[in-house]
């Protein structure tokens, strides 16, 4: 291709019609060679159909969503307005897992006034803006002494008193997105304290943790920096958290969106069999599909048999947690990808995963 372009530049005798023909051919070929191929008309139609909003066949509760903290009321209004097209029955908002360095961090108190306008529709988790920074800082500094633990416990109690139905979003291993890289052992003393408080009050903890079964190099296409070049094992520590207080209900976020390649149906099955207090949110991203998507071809396909069997065998242990942000941006939405999977489940399984489990785990009665 480079030789053809050089030849064209050096020639001054090519007829105008010939140049137009070559230009047309190059316009079709060059984008494909550099990785930005334009879809054909048929392909464009398929893409459009794959991302056309389709409502859930039965109502569902989304237990993991975020909003624009600079416009809480507008974000909640947008979510309420979008509920009919999604067949979304209720929604749970939460702060992101912030660090102390995040100047825009906030917590449940920012969300309570807006949520009170929509009783029975909007619920809240808390701790992402205060408890999570405390955990990340304690893991960094090594200070989880009595004074730190007392302050942490008081804050956790205040979050529930403010109206939160659980704790989240907490981070044990979180690659950079709206927040920087974060890591803390899942069995850190503050996580264990939080499990005890959650068990005492009968509320869940939502934890974001990339699956790292053993110490490993940072997997492609992730980059270092901003991530570390090596990741530390966390599955064994996660199991110690689960075993610490079996009455604490732990909800592992983002099943179906796997960035390390190790959050497989096999690992999921083993953990669910071993720990009755473990639950999982289902998330799919229509663009960044991850490494172990439950759907063939990433987002627009059918459920893979091993995943369908998993959802069926453990239908009491899954909820929908799309990680959708409101107001919705343009383009394909995460809720659409999750609903694409949800609509392929048997009706009885769909009822459990769609609403019944969330009502039970998050006490939404």
N, C-alpha and C positions, 0 to 999 in steps of 0.2 A: 504494500500500500504506500509506503514512503517513497519507493522508486516511482510509482505512478504520479504521486503529487509533485515530485521533483521534475519529472518529465513535463508535466503540464505547465509548471512555472517557467521552464526554459524555452518552451515553444511559443512562437508568436504567429504561427500559420494555421492553427486549428480553426476551422469554421465556427461561427457563433452557434449554429445548431448543434455541432459536435460538443462544444463546451457545455451547452445546456443539458445535453444527454448525459455527459459524464458527471455533471454536478448533481443531476437527479440520482444517478447510481451511487455517488459518494454519500449523498444524504441518507440513502437506505443502508449503506454498508458501514460507514464510519461509526455511527452510534453503537452498533452491535459489537464492533471490535473493541470499543473502550468500555463496554459494559452497561450501556444505557439504551438498550434496544427499545424502540417504540413498538407497542403491540399492534397487531393487525386489527382490522375491524372486528373479526370474530373474537380475538383475544381480549380486546377492549370490552366487548359485550360480556365475556365470561368474568372479567375482573369486576365489572360493574355489578353483575348479578351476585358475585361472591360477597360483595360488601354492601349490598342493598339492605337497609334495615329490615329485619324480620323479627316480629315480636315473639316472646316466649309462648309456647303452646299452653302453658299453665303458669299461674303466678309464681314469682320467685322473690326472695329477699336477698338483697346485695349487702353483705356484711363487711365489705371493705371498699370504701370510696374516699376520695379526697376532694377538696374544694379550694377556691381562691381565697386565701385568708384576708386579702385586702377588700373583699366584697362578699362577706359571709352570707348576708341576707339574699343578695342577688344569685349567688351560687345555689343556695337552697331552693329559691324560687324556680331556678332553671331545672333542678333535679325533679321537683314536684311536677313541673310542666312536662317533663320527659317521661314520667312514669307510665302514662297510658300507652305510648308507642312501644315501650319495652315490655309491658305487662308486669311492671315492677310493683310489688305490693308494699314493701317497706325498704328503708335504706339506712345504713349505718355509716356515719362520717367519722373520721379520725384524723388527728394530726400526723404528719409524716414523722419518721424517726430522726429527729434533729440531733445535732451536737451543740455543745456550748458555743462553738464558733459561728453558728447560724444566727445571724442578726434578725431574721424574719421568723424565728421559732415562736410558736404559740401552743396553747393547750386548750383543754376542754372548756375552760371558762369563756374563751372567745366565741365558742359555738353555742353555748347554752341558750342565750336570748333568742337566737334565730330558730333553734330546734323547738322551743316551747310554742312556737306559732303553728307547729304541725304535729300535734300529739297523735300517737299511733301510726305515724308515717316516718318520722326521722328520729333516729337514736344515735348515741354518741359513745365512742371509746375515748379514753384519755391516757396521757402519760408520754406520748411521743415527743412532746415539747419540753418535758421536765424530767420524768423518770428515766427516759432513754439517755438524755445527756449525762445524767448522774451515773448511769451504768457504764457508758463509754468512757467517761472521765476516770471512774474508779478502776476500770480495767487498764487504762493507760498509766495511771499513777501508782497503782498497786495499793491504794488506800481504800479499804472497805471496812474500816474499824467501827467501833460502837457508835461514835458520833455520826459518821456517814450513814450507817444503817438506820439510826433513829430518825434522822432527817428524811431519809428515803421513805421509811414507813409512814411518817406523818403526812408526807406529800401524797402517797398512795391513798391513804384514807380520805384526804381532802378531795381527791379526784372523784372518788365514789360518792362522797357527800354532795358534790356539785351536780351529780346526775348522770355520770357515766355508767354504762351497763357492762363495762369491762375495761381492760387495759390494752392500749395499742396506739400506734404501731411501734413495737419494740424491735430492736435489731441486734442479732448476734453475728451476722455476716451480711454486709450490705454493700454492694458495689455502687460507685457514684452515680447519682441521677440528679434529683433536686437537692440532695444532700451529699456530703463527701463520703469517702470510704469509711466504713465503720466495722469494728470487730470487737466482740467480747465473748468470752467462753459462756456457752449456754448454762453451765453450772456455776457461774460466778455467784458469790454470796448474795448479791443484790437480786439476781434472778431467783434464787432460792427463797429469799424473803418475799418477793412478789408472789411466788407460787403459794406460799403460806397465806398471804393476805387474800389472794383470789379464792383459795379453797374456803377460807373462813366466811367470805361473803357470797360464795357460790356464783362467781363471775369468771369469764374466760380471759385468757391472755393471748393476744395476737402477736406472733413472732415472725419476723422476716429473717430467714436464714438460708443462704445458699448451701447446698449439700456438698460437704467436703469430707468424704469417709476416711481419708488419710492425708498426711502432709503431702502437698503436691505443688508443682509449678502452676503459675497462673495460666489457665487455659485460654487458647485463642478463641475469639478475636479480641479478648480483653487486653488492655494495655497497662504497662507499668512504666512510669506513673500514669494515672493517679492511684492505681491499685498497687499493692505490694507484689514483688516478683514471686513470692511463695505464699501459699495459703496453708493454714493450720487445720488439722482434722477437727471436726465438730460433732460428728454423729454420736460418738460414744458419750461426749459431754451432754449432748441433748437428751440422750437416754437417761443419764443421771438426773437431769432436771425432771424428766417425766416420772422417774421412780421416787424422787425426793418426797413428793406429796401426791399420792394417787388420786386425791380428791380435787386437785387443781386441774382444770380443763385447759389444755394448751392447744391453740389453733395455729397450725403451721401454715403461713400464708403462701400463696402463689404456686400451688401444685398445677402443673401444666405449662409453666413458664420457667424453664430450667436453664441456667447460664453456665453450669459446670459440666453437665452431661451425666450426673450421678443421681439425680432425683427420678429414679426409674420406677416402674410398677413393682419390680421385685423388692426394692428397698422400702417402698411405701407399704406393701403387703406385710413385710416382716415387722415393721414398726407398729402397724395397726394391730397385728396379732399379739405383739408383746406388751402393748401399752393401751389399755382401755380408755385412758384419759386423754388420748391424742385424737385430734380432729384436724381436718385439712380444708382450706379454701381452694376452690377451683378458679384459676385465672388463665386466660389465653390472650395473647396479644396478636392482632391481625397482621401486624407489620414485622415486629421482632418476635418471631415465633419460638425461639429458644431451641434447645437441643433434644428434648424428649417430649415433643408435643403429643397429646393423646389422639390428635387427629392426623390422618394421612395428609400429606402435602402441607403440613404446617397448620394453617388456619381453616381453609375452606373445605376440607375433606370429611371423610367418615371416621367414626370412632374406631380405633384399632381394637381388635378382639381382646387383647390382654388388659386394656384399660376398661373396656366395657364390663368385663368379668370382675375387675377390681371394684368399680363403682357399684356393681350389683351385689357382690359379696359383702361389702362394707357400706351399704346404703345409709346406715345410721350415723356415719362418721364424716360425711362430706357436706359442705355448704358452698354457696356461690359467693365468691369474693373477687370481683372483677378488677379492682384497682382503677376503676373509672374515675376520671376527674370531671368535675362540673364547675362552670358551664362546659359543655362538650366543645371540643375543637373541631375543625373541619377534617374530613377524611374518615377512614374506617375507625370504629370505636371498639374499645375492649369489651364492652357489654355485648356487642354484636357477636364477637368471637365466642364468648362464653355461652351465649344463647344458642349458637350454632351447635355446640356440643350438647347442651342441655336438652334441646329439642329432639335429639336422637336417643335419649334414654327412654326405657319403658315407662309407661305412665305412673305406675306405683313407685318406681325409683325416683322419678322426677318429682313427685309430691314430697317424698322424704327430703331429697337434696334441695328442692326449691324453697320449701317453707318450714316443714315440720322440725327439721333439725335445728335450724336457726332460731325458731321460737323457743325450743327447749334449751339450747346451749346459752343463748343470750338473754333468756328470761323476758321475752318480748310480750308476754301476756299482760 
